[in-house]
């Protein structure tokens, strides 16, 4: 009985996550209705809260897949509660990804949950655990873009449409970056089980710097341009124009006062 009770508490959704969901819902409503005097403030809070929700779901997907693959320790660590304060590196998991969004509109992933890989048998399971996180971002992107590719935008307020477009951009960038085969990112985690032991040992020291390496590359104008051309192409195939993502980011970064064009856009 005690074990069952303990197991239930390990999987109970955290009030912290419920609070983040509440902020997302309230600010989404404010963006939809135009309740806020400054629409950019509502868009900023809505997109940021929704982005944090997606980060929590990303890490939950890793942990849940690990649980079903044999790592029963994830429950005791609090990873199944969706509480971001339980993550191994809160700075890397939540704070830095939010800062990256504010600075450059990039959905850069972070590292959060520690999986005890020794408990898991089978290369396919290891690969699936790593893939589960970015696949969650893909699913989130599908949900955000659904009104666009379903041509169901009638009645959707302009500001909310722009906010959804920008949130979709963040999810697509997060999925694409996560799937890069760079040490420290999920993409490398997918292929790592299939590499030889000697290669894994040689690459291991570089894993803590993989995320910073990707971030540094994205600051190079040539790399940044190519990367966002790819992102724009993906979003256009899903019915979102670059004008909509531009206006979403302009509203999000309301303090820059660069959303005059968007305020009169159809």
Phi, psi and omega in degrees: 000316180296320179297316180296319179296317179297318180296322179295318181293330179290341183247004179287133181297131184290143173301332178298314179293321177300321177297320178295320176299321180296318178297318178300316182293315183293314181288331173295318176298318179296322177293319182294315186272348184072027184296323184285143177295323176253102183299331180297325179295316179296317179296318179300311182292320181295310182294319180297314180296317179294325177295318178295321176303316181294325176296318178296318180292325177301310181289327177298321180298318176302310185294317182295319178294322177295320179302313182284352178262354176128350180268091182281358181284345185295331179293313181296334180279352178087009184289340183270001180268354182066020179271113182294341179287348180271353184291156183298318181232089181299325180297312181287329188280319187240307189297307182296315177302323178292319178298319179299320178296314181295320184285316188223006180065034181244129177276073183277130183285166175229169179257134189224302189266140178260114180262131177277090187297335180296340180277350189252131181250137176104128182294325180297324179294318178298317180295319181294323178300316180291324182284337186300322181296300180296332175296330175294320176296323177299315179297318178299319179296321178298318180295316182294325184269351184307315179300333182281308183281348173267359181054048183241044184265358178299126179087354178277121180302149185301313182298321180292322178296317178296320179297318177297320180297317179292320177297322177296320177301317179298319181291321179292318178295321179297316180295315182294315180293321180297328183276359176294137181281054181255132179308133182098344178254164185296328180300321176291324178298331179291319184267343185305317182299342184263358179270159179289159181300320182295320178294317179299320179293322179292325184278331187310317181297339183271349185303318181295343185254001183299315181297317179295324178298315179296317180299318179296319179298321182291344176280345177284124185306319182295314180293317180300318181296314179296318182299312183285338171296320178295316179298315180299321180295318179296314182294321178297324177293340178260009174091009181253125181274162178292336176296318181293319178290324177298314181293325176297316179291323179296318176294319180299317179266059188299333183292345180275346178062037184250024184251020179299316180299320184289332183291343180245007180285148179288000000 
